């Protein structure tokens, strides 16, 4: 249902849409971005203006949705705008280990969540070191030594590009809300149905219709210890800049 606050109409309502994009609730902003995406160059101009004003503010999923519309546009001036102002994407790609997260941001920007999930595990193996990268999976003890800055970067990429539905912090919040009950958690995020584990890859949902917290899989097939270490990591309780 369309929010009653949203003004529907032709491109002449562009100023009203601009105001609601700035001042509306997340739900209103989400619908406004979709409307602006359908208005051609005028709508794209508003989205570029919006992102430029928020460039020095930590990105949230509304910024991510606006960025995705622009990123997927083939309009030359839009691509030049992104290259000049957001050459690496909407999320700053901080790493204490000099890991390049730009490919991950590009996959998430086009919402190729399955490829992004595979690359997330690869990047986490890079964090763990050459042995993990070779074996392509993690020991829980390796997760304990992860840089908080890098974990926050990976998490923020997923949050910003999934309308706030996916990410380790989302999963951790759900797990805590369920009293740290793993069986209830697996069911809640769609990793288990009754006694049956969700089979990789075809039974997982690789789009935004998935349950909240469904992605990333975080080495899901190797049991609970890796994800338990992720949820216990200091990245969620300390300033990552201090790590």
C-alpha positions as CSV (number, residue, x, y, z in Angstrom):
1,X,0.0,0.0,0.0
2,X,1.2,3.5,-0.8
3,X,1.9,5.7,2.2
4,X,-0.7,8.5,2.4
5,X,2.1,11.0,2.9
6,X,3.5,10.3,-0.5
7,X,2.4,12.6,-3.3
8,X,1.8,10.8,-6.5
9,X,1.8,12.6,-9.8
10,X,3.9,13.7,-12.7
11,X,7.4,15.0,-12.7
12,X,6.0,18.5,-11.8
13,X,5.8,17.1,-8.2
14,X,9.5,16.7,-8.2
15,X,10.0,19.3,-5.4
16,X,7.5,17.5,-3.2
17,X,9.3,14.2,-3.8
18,X,12.6,15.8,-3.0
19,X,11.3,17.1,0.4
20,X,9.9,13.7,1.3
21,X,13.1,12.0,0.4
22,X,14.9,14.2,2.8
23,X,12.4,14.3,5.7
24,X,10.3,11.1,5.3
25,X,10.4,8.0,7.3
26,X,12.5,5.0,6.0
27,X,9.3,3.5,4.5
28,X,8.4,6.8,2.8
29,X,11.9,7.2,1.5
30,X,11.9,3.7,0.1
31,X,8.8,4.4,-1.9
32,X,10.0,7.9,-3.0
33,X,13.3,6.4,-4.4
34,X,11.2,3.9,-6.4
35,X,9.1,6.8,-7.8
36,X,12.1,8.9,-8.6
37,X,13.7,6.0,-10.4
38,X,10.8,6.1,-12.9
39,X,11.0,9.8,-13.6
40,X,14.0,9.7,-15.9
41,X,16.7,12.4,-15.7
42,X,14.8,14.6,-13.2
43,X,14.4,11.8,-10.7
44,X,18.1,10.8,-11.1
45,X,19.1,14.4,-10.5
46,X,17.2,14.4,-7.2
47,X,18.9,11.1,-6.1
48,X,22.3,12.4,-7.0
49,X,21.6,15.6,-5.0
50,X,20.4,13.5,-2.1
51,X,23.6,11.4,-2.0
52,X,25.9,14.3,-2.4
53,X,24.3,16.0,0.7
54,X,24.7,12.8,2.7
55,X,28.3,12.1,1.5
56,X,29.9,12.9,4.9
57,X,27.2,11.0,6.9
58,X,27.5,7.2,7.6
59,X,25.6,5.4,4.9
60,X,22.3,3.7,5.8
61,X,20.2,1.4,3.6
62,X,18.2,4.4,2.2
63,X,21.5,5.7,0.8
64,X,22.2,2.2,-0.5
65,X,18.9,2.0,-2.3
66,X,19.4,5.4,-3.9
67,X,23.0,4.4,-4.9
68,X,21.7,1.2,-6.4
69,X,19.3,3.0,-8.7
70,X,22.2,5.3,-9.9
71,X,24.7,2.5,-10.1
72,X,22.4,0.5,-12.4
73,X,21.6,3.5,-14.6
74,X,23.3,3.7,-18.0
75,X,23.0,7.5,-18.1
76,X,26.5,8.9,-18.7
77,X,26.2,11.8,-16.4
78,X,25.1,9.5,-13.6
79,X,28.1,7.2,-14.1
80,X,30.4,10.3,-14.1
81,X,28.8,11.5,-10.9
82,X,29.4,8.2,-9.2
83,X,33.0,8.0,-10.4
84,X,33.8,11.5,-9.2
85,X,32.0,11.3,-5.9
86,X,31.7,7.6,-4.9
87,X,34.5,5.9,-6.8
88,X,34.5,2.9,-4.4
89,X,30.8,3.0,-3.7
90,X,28.5,4.3,-1.0
91,X,30.2,2.5,1.9
92,X,33.8,3.4,2.9
93,X,35.9,0.3,2.4
94,X,38.0,0.3,5.5
95,X,40.4,-2.6,6.2
96,X,43.1,-3.1,8.7
97,X,44.5,-5.9,6.6
98,X,44.6,-4.1,3.2
99,X,41.8,-6.3,1.8
100,X,40.0,-5.0,-1.2
101,X,36.2,-5.0,-0.6
102,X,35.3,-3.1,-3.8
103,X,34.2,-6.3,-5.7
104,X,31.9,-7.2,-2.8
105,X,30.3,-3.7,-2.9
106,X,29.8,-4.0,-6.6
107,X,28.0,-7.4,-6.3
108,X,25.8,-6.1,-3.5
109,X,25.0,-2.9,-5.5
110,X,23.5,-5.1,-8.2
111,X,21.9,-7.4,-5.5
112,X,23.7,-10.5,-6.7
113,X,23.4,-11.9,-3.2
114,X,24.5,-15.4,-4.1
115,X,27.8,-14.3,-5.6
116,X,28.2,-11.7,-2.8
117,X,27.8,-14.5,-0.2
118,X,30.5,-16.6,-1.9
119,X,32.8,-13.6,-2.0
120,X,32.1,-12.7,1.6
121,X,33.3,-16.2,2.7
122,X,36.4,-15.7,0.5
123,X,37.2,-12.3,2.0
124,X,36.8,-13.8,5.5
125,X,39.3,-16.5,4.6
126,X,41.6,-13.7,3.3
127,X,41.3,-12.1,6.8
128,X,42.2,-15.5,8.4
129,X,45.3,-15.9,6.3
130,X,46.8,-18.1,3.5
131,X,45.9,-21.5,5.1
132,X,42.2,-20.5,5.4
133,X,42.2,-19.1,1.9
134,X,43.6,-22.4,0.6
135,X,41.1,-24.6,2.4
136,X,38.2,-22.2,1.7
137,X,36.6,-22.4,5.1
138,X,37.3,-21.0,8.6
139,X,38.2,-22.3,12.1
140,X,36.3,-20.5,14.8
141,X,39.6,-19.6,16.4
142,X,40.5,-17.7,13.3
143,X,37.3,-15.6,13.6
144,X,38.4,-14.5,17.1
145,X,41.4,-12.8,15.6
146,X,39.6,-10.9,12.9
147,X,40.0,-7.1,12.7
148,X,36.9,-5.4,14.0
149,X,37.3,-2.8,11.3
150,X,37.1,-5.4,8.5
151,X,34.1,-7.2,10.1
152,X,32.3,-3.9,10.4
153,X,33.0,-3.1,6.7
154,X,31.6,-6.4,5.6
155,X,28.6,-6.1,7.8
156,X,27.9,-2.5,6.7
157,X,28.1,-3.5,3.1
158,X,25.4,-6.1,3.6
159,X,23.2,-3.8,5.7
160,X,23.4,-0.9,3.3
161,X,22.7,-2.9,0.2
162,X,19.9,-5.1,1.5
163,X,17.5,-2.5,2.9
164,X,18.7,-3.4,6.4
165,X,17.6,-7.0,6.1
166,X,21.0,-8.8,5.9
167,X,24.3,-8.7,7.9
168,X,26.0,-10.3,10.9
169,X,24.7,-7.6,13.2
170,X,21.1,-8.4,12.1
171,X,21.6,-12.1,12.7
172,X,23.2,-11.4,16.1
173,X,20.2,-9.2,17.1
174,X,17.8,-11.9,16.1
175,X,19.8,-14.5,18.0
176,X,19.9,-12.4,21.1
177,X,16.1,-11.7,20.9
178,X,15.5,-15.4,20.9
179,X,17.5,-15.9,24.1
180,X,20.5,-17.3,22.2
181,X,18.5,-20.4,21.2
182,X,20.1,-21.8,18.1
183,X,17.3,-24.0,17.0
184,X,14.8,-21.1,17.1
185,X,17.4,-18.9,15.4
186,X,18.0,-21.4,12.5
187,X,14.2,-21.5,11.8
188,X,13.7,-17.8,12.2
189,X,16.3,-16.9,9.5
190,X,15.3,-19.7,7.2
191,X,18.3,-22.0,7.6
192,X,16.3,-24.9,8.9
193,X,12.7,-26.1,8.5
194,X,11.7,-28.4,11.3
195,X,14.4,-31.0,11.4
196,X,15.6,-30.4,7.9
197,X,18.5,-28.1,7.2
198,X,18.2,-25.7,4.2
199,X,20.2,-27.2,1.3
200,X,22.8,-25.1,-0.4
201,X,22.5,-23.4,-2.7
202,X,19.0,-24.0,-4.3
203,X,16.9,-23.9,-1.1
204,X,18.3,-20.6,0.1
205,X,16.6,-17.4,-1.0
206,X,19.0,-15.1,-2.9
207,X,16.9,-11.9,-2.9
208,X,15.1,-9.5,-0.6
209,X,12.1,-11.8,-0.2
210,X,14.2,-13.9,2.1
211,X,13.6,-13.8,5.9
212,X,15.4,-11.0,7.8
213,X,18.9,-12.2,8.7
214,X,18.9,-14.9,6.0
215,X,22.3,-13.8,4.6
216,X,25.2,-13.9,4.7
217,X,25.7,-17.6,5.4
218,X,28.9,-17.2,7.3
219,X,30.2,-20.7,6.8
220,X,26.8,-22.1,7.8
221,X,27.6,-25.6,6.6
222,X,30.4,-26.1,9.1
223,X,28.3,-25.9,12.3
224,X,27.7,-23.4,15.0
225,X,31.2,-22.5,16.3
226,X,32.1,-20.1,13.5
227,X,28.9,-18.1,13.7
228,X,29.1,-18.2,17.6
229,X,32.5,-16.6,17.3
230,X,31.2,-14.0,14.9
231,X,28.5,-13.0,17.3
232,X,30.9,-12.9,20.3
233,X,33.4,-10.7,18.4
234,X,34.4,-7.4,19.8
235,X,33.3,-5.6,16.6
236,X,29.7,-5.4,17.9
237,X,30.7,-4.0,21.3
238,X,33.7,-1.7,20.7
239,X,34.6,1.1,18.4
240,X,36.2,-0.7,15.4
241,X,38.6,2.3,15.0
242,X,40.2,1.1,18.2
243,X,40.9,-2.4,17.0
